[in-house]
Amino acid sequence: MSQRETPSVLSAPDETGHRSMLTQRRADRFAHVEPKGKRVYTALQRAEMLVDEGSFVSMTPLRSAGAGQGSGVIAGWGTTDGHPLVVVSHDAAVASGAIGAVMAESIQKAQRFAIDKGYPIVYINDSGGARIHDGIFALHGCGGIFALNIEAQKRIPQISLILGPCAGAAAYSPALTDWTIMVKEQGQMFLTGPDIVKAATGEDASAEDIGGSDLHTRVSGVAHLEVDNEEEAFHATRLLLSFLPTHKGGAQKRHSPVPANPGAVERLPGIVPEKSSIVFDMNAVMDGVLDNGARLELMPTHAPSILTLFARLDGHAVGVIANQSDARGGILDSKAAVKAARFVDFCGRFDLPVITFVDVPGFLPGTVEEGRGIITHGAKLLKAYVETTSPKLTVVVRKAYGGAYIAMGAASLGADVNWAWAQSEIAVMGPGGAVALLHRRALKEAEEPTVLRDELAAVYREEVARPYLAAEAGIVDDVIHPEETRDRMTAALRMLTAGTA
């Protein structure tokens, strides 16, 4: 099934609707171009490209590891769009960026500063792992970095950029941060490199095969966004930060409201096919509801049956979860459940409202999914919604069946306001499956089983699945028309965020 093409984040419109090329202009000034045409930047240049021009200040710039060597890292602070930020940038020119004892101390100092001050931290990773010559001292330093990664999870956003090989211990820190962005055919993450893999298993595999961006953004889910070059990585990071508060409990970044796309609003009433087996692109629904401005979808190629993105509604930064009918019917499998749970958990930690668009046929059945632990992974999504105390708004746009209905931000999990579109269905299972189970004998004995099945399905849809039953029971707050969705959500969000920072 087709997926809507994701535009380059470097050319994505900024908050005023203009295409920002600031990063590109600064990149042209900084870049050293190798004979093969590849742009190369130093660790300091990378840090300076990420932050607002002229704002970067290095911490302990003269710190060295002895013997005339630098510490192997540039750490400091600056701003993005005027908001404070701490940056840690590996220096691959020093021992291939390998983490030694002194380098670890410098990184930990920056981490502690970020945690104590409540500033987001971005790690620019390009490291061969733990520095072999430092032995246990390198490993001890790496462990200290990991411990502070975990402590920071409760306090500040952490973003990792993978701009080169990140081997062994250098791969664990990104895995402990919130979001990881990888540069295509340049960044890799793996615990053991090709030579060790060959010696241990006999497998011939390249660094890209073991830890490239395609593997980690499409298959493993270890990383969350693949970009074409470093300039796009910096731009995507700034865009991501534009949606986030600087720290837990910090002021949300609100902008002037922007109306939804007028064309999408006009198409909204007819965008969802009446027949549940016909797919559609959920992005078209969101286009008609959310502010018509910059968005950032994370993990677009991993578990694509669920969409996770940052956007704005009425100028308020929000996290959006949506079933993507255009990918496997929007079904929830193990990977989709983990992806959604991670996103909801992040939004909850940083008080971002969660908006959920539901069109889910259920959890994917079968031995493969049961073997992957779909029960446990689905439970993680339930837990994430329950534990999230930020505002939660949910709308069922077409169907919501079984446990997947609950898992997609149902009222029973603590959603603040729930709506259902007038033609939607909410039930333990779809009409076809329910009729086949409930009327098995009658269908087997019928002269025209197809006709009887359709008749029984229509009765089930009317007596069991129609959304008005849920509304009459108070489980759904209201049944609405598609074109009412934005106004209802905006009013609810204003009410739920009134008086907050």
N, C-alpha and C positions, 0 to 999 in steps of 0.2 A: 504494500500500500504506500502511496506516495506521501512524502513529508514535505511541508513547505520549506523552501530553501531559506537557510538562515543567513542573513547578510553579514558581511565582515564587520566585526565590532569596531575596527578602526574607522570605518566610514559611517557608523551609526549616528543618527542625529543626536545632538546634545539637548539639554533641557529647553532651549529656546527654539528648537526645530532646525537649527543650522548645523551643518556638518563641521565637526571640530577637526582641524588639521594641525592644532598646536603641537601635539606629540610628533607628528611627521616632520614639521619644520625644525623642531629641536633635534630630532634624530638625524636629519641631514647635516646639522651643524656638528654633532658629536661623532658621527660615524667614521670609522676607518674601514675601507672596503678592501677585502682580500682579492687576489687575482681571480678567484672563482665567482666574485660578485657578492659574497656573503658579507653582511655588515657585522663589524666586531666592535664591542664597547668594553670599556674597563668597568670594574665594579663600582667605582665612583660615578662614572658617567651614567650607568644604569640607575643608580639611586637618584641622581639629579634629574634624569628624564622622567622618573615616576612622579616626583613632587612638583609643586608650583615653582616656576623659574626663580632661581636665586634664594630659595627658602631652605635648602639643605644645609645642616650643620653637623659635622662629623664629631662623634664622641671619641676621645682618646686617639686622635689620628696618628700619633707618634709611637703607639704601643707596638712592640715587636716581639717576635718569638726567639730572638737571639740570633747570633751569627749574621746580623745584617738583614734578616728576613722580616718582612711584615707579618702581622698576625694572621693574615689570610682572609680578613673580612673587613668590610667598611660598614660601620654601624653609626647611626645618627638619627636625627629627626628633621622634619620639615612639615609642609602643609600640602593638602590637596583641596582645591577650591576654598582655601582659607581655613580648613579644619586640620588640627594637628595629627601627625602620623609619625610612627617610628619605622625605620627601614634597616634591615640587615641584608647586606649584599656580599655574597661570597666572592672572593678574589681568586679566580682560577689561575692567575699568573703566579700565585704562591703555592707551591706544592700541589698543583692541580685542584686547589680549593679544599684539600683534605683538612678535616677538623682535628686540630691539635689542642693541647691543653690551654694555651694562651688564647687561641681563637675561640674556644668554647667559653672562656671567661668573658671575652668581649661580647659574645652573643648573649650570654646570660645577663650581663649588665644591661644591655639594651632591653631584653625581655622584662627584667625587673622594673626598669624605668617605665616601660609601657603599661605594665600592670598597675603600678602604684599611681601613675598619673591618669590612667583611664584613657589611653590613646590606642587606636588600632595599630597593629604591627604587620608589615609586609616583609616576607622573607624572599629574597632573590637568590635562588638556589642554583649552584653550579659547582658540585663537589664530588671528589673521588671517594668520599667516605671518611672513616676515621684514619688519622695519620699514623701509619704503621710504626714509625720510629718513636712515637710518643707512648706506645704500648698502653698499659692500664690507665695512664693519665689521660689519654685521648678518650678511652671508653668511659671513664668517670665523668669527663666533661660532657660527652654526648648524653649520658644519662641525666645530667643536670639540665641540659637543654630540653629533653623530653619532659622532665618533671615540671618545668616552667610552662611548656606548651599546654600541659594538662591543667595547671593552675589558671592559665590565661583563658581557658575555655569558658570559665564562669564569669569572666570580667570584660573581655575585649574581643572584637573580631580579629581573626588571624587569617591571612591570605598568603599562599605560597605560589611563587612563580618558578617554573622549572625551565631554565634557560640553557641547561647543559646536562651532562650525565650526573645523576644523583645515586650513588651506589651505597649499599650496606646501610650503615648508621645514618647516612645523609638522607635516606629515603623515609626514615621513620618520622622525623620532625614534620615534613609536609603532611603525612598521614594523620598527624595529631592536630592539624590546623583545620579551619572551617572549610576553606575552598582552595582548590589547587588548579592553576592554569598552566598548560603545557604548550610550548612552541613546537609545532610540527617539524619532524625530521631534525630536531636540534636537542630537545630535552628528552631525557630518559630517566626512569625510576626503576631500580631493581635491587634486590638484596644480594644477588650474586651475578657477576658479569659473564659474558660469553665463554671466557677461558675456563672459569671454574665450573660452569654448567657442563662444558664439554668433558672436563676431567671427571666430574662426579657422575654424570648420567650418559655420556656419549652423544648427547644431543648437539647437533650443529645449529646454532641460533645466533642471530646478530643482536646487537644492543637494541635495535628497534623491535625485533621479534619478542625479546624478553621484557622490555620496558618502555616501548615507544608510546607516543601520544594516542595513536589509534587504539592500541590495546587498552590503555587505561581510561580513555574517555568513552569508548564504545562497549568494551567487553567487561573489564574488571570493575569499573566504577571508582577506581582509586583516585582518578582526577576528574575534574568537573567541567572543563572547557578547553578545547583545542583551538589555537590561533596560528596564523601563518608565520608570524615573525615577532620579534621583541617589541616593536612599536605597538602592535595590536595587543600584546600582553599588558603593556603599561596602560593603554587606553581602556581596556576591559577592566583593569583593576580600579582605575579612577571612577569608571561608571558604576562598578559594584559598590565602591565606598560611598557614592553619592546617594545610595538608598539606605545606608546604615548609620545608626547613631555611633558616636565615638566609643561608647562603653555601655554596659548594662545599666539601665536607669537613666541614661543620658537623653538629651533632647532629641526627638525625632526630626529628621530633615524634611520639612514641609515646604512645598512650592506653591505657587499660584495655581489654582485649578485650571485644567485644560479640558474642554469638552471632548467627548469621544469622537472618533472619526465619523463625519457626517454620512458618508456613503455606507459605512458599516452599520450605523444606527438604522438607516433606511432599510437595509437588507435583513436586519435582525429578526423580524417576525417570521420570515420564511426560511431561515438559515438551517434549521434542524429538520431533517426529513421525518415525516410521520411514522414511517416504517422503521422499526428499531434495527433491522438488519442492514440498512443503508448507512454508509459511513459519511462523515462530514469532518471538516477541520475545526476543532474547538477554538483555534486562534481567531476565526471569524466571529465567534461569539464574544470573545474577550475584546476584540477590536471595537465592538459596539457598546461595550460597558465601561472599560477602563479609560483613563486619560490618554489622549492621543499624543504621547511623548515617548521618550526613550524607555526601553525595557531591556532586561537582560535575562535570557533563558540560560539556566545552568543544567548541565548534563543532557543536552538536546539529543545526543545520539545513543545514550545509554537508557535502557528500559523506556523506549519512546511512547509506550501506551499511557504514560503519566507525564504531564508537563509541570515543570517547576520553574518559576521565574519571579523576578522582582519587577514591579511596575508601580504606577501611581493611580490612586482613585481620589478625586477631589483634591489633588495636590498632595495627598498623604502617601508616603511610601508604604507599600504592602507586599506581602509574599503571596503568590498565587499558586494554587494546586489545581490541576484540571485533568480529567480523563481525556485522552486523545482518541476519539473514535476512529480517526484516520490511521491508527496504528493498532492492529489486533483488536479493534472494537473497543479500545479503552479498558481492556481487562486488567486486573491486578494479578501479577505474578510475584515471585519472591524478590526479584530485582526491583520491580516497580514499587513494592511495599517498602523496601529499605530506602530507596531513593526518596520517596515521599516522606517517610518518617524522619530522615535526616534533615530534610528541608523544614518541616513543621517544627522540629526540635530547635533548629537554629532561630527561626522566627520567634519562637517562644522565649528563648534566652535573651533576645534583644528587643523584646516588646513590640515586634512588628505585627500588625494585624494580618490574619490569615484569611484569604478569600478562596473558597473552594467551589469549583464548577463541576457538577457531577453528571456523568453519563456512563455508568458502570454496569456491565452485565454480570459481574461476580468475580470471584477468585478463580484463577486458571486451575481446572481439575487435572488429575492424572498422577501416575506414579513418579514421574520426573519431578514435578513440583513438590509433591509430598516428601520426596527424598531430599530436596533442597531445603526442607524445613519451612515451608510456606506458613505453617501454623505459627511458628515462632516469629517469623518476619512480619506476618500480618498483625500479630499482637504488638509488635514494636510501633506500628502505625497507630493502633488504638491508644497505646500508652502516650505517644507523642501528642496526640490531640487532647487527651485528658489533662496532661501536665502543662500544656500551654495556656497561660493565663492572659495573653494578649487577646484583643478582640477577634472573634471568629465568626465569619459570615459564610453561609452555605446556601447554594441554590442548585436544585435538581433540574437540569434542563431537558432531560428526556427519560432516562430509566435509572433506577437504583435498586438492585436486587441483592437479597441475602446479606451475608456478613459484610460484603463489600460496601453496601449502603451505609452500614454503621461506620466502617473504617474511613469513609470519605467525609468526615466531619459532621456526623449526625448530631441531632439535638441531645441524644443520650450521652454523648461524649463531651458535652459542655459547650456546644456552639451557641453563641449569644442570640443569633437570629437565623432562622431557616425559612427558605421559600421553595416553592416548586412551581415550575411552569405548568400552565393549564393542561397541556397534553402529555404530561409526564406520567410515569408509572413507578410506584414504590411498593415492593412486595418481597416475600421470601424468595420467590423465583419468578421468572418470566411466565406469561400466560401459557406459552407452548409447553414448557417443561412441567408446569403445574398441572395442566390438563392431562398430559401423558401419564403423570403419576397418580392423580386422583381418580381418573376415569379409565384406567387401563382396561378393565374388563369390558366396559361399554364400547370402547373404541375397537376392541378386538372382535366384538360380536356385530358391530354396525355394518350395514350394507354399503354405506358410503362414509367410511371413517374420516376422510378429509373434510367433508362437509360438517360432520358432527364435531370434529376437533375445532374447526373455525368457530362454530356456534358456541361451544363450551368456553373457548378462549375469550370470546367477546363478553360472555357472562362473567368470567373471572376478572376480566379487565374492569368491568363496570362495578362489580360487587366487592372486589378485594383490592385492586391495584390503583384505582384512580386516586389522585392526590387529595381530593376533597375529603376523603375518609380520614387521612392523616391530619388535615387541617381541622376537621370537626373534633378530633380527639386531642387537639392542642399540641401534637407532635411536630407538625409543620406550622409555622406562624401564619402563613398566608399562601394562597394560590394566586399567581400573578401572570400577566402577559409578558413576553420577552422584552418589549419596549419599556416596561416599567422598571426593569432590573437596576439600571444605573441609579435612578432617583431613589429607589428603596435602599440600595446599598449605601449611597452617599448619606442619606438621612440617618441610617443606623450607625455608620462610622462616626459621624459628627457627634451623635449622642454618646457613643461608647468612649470617645476620646476627649470629650469635653472636660476641660480643667487639667488635662495632662500637659507635660512639658513639650 
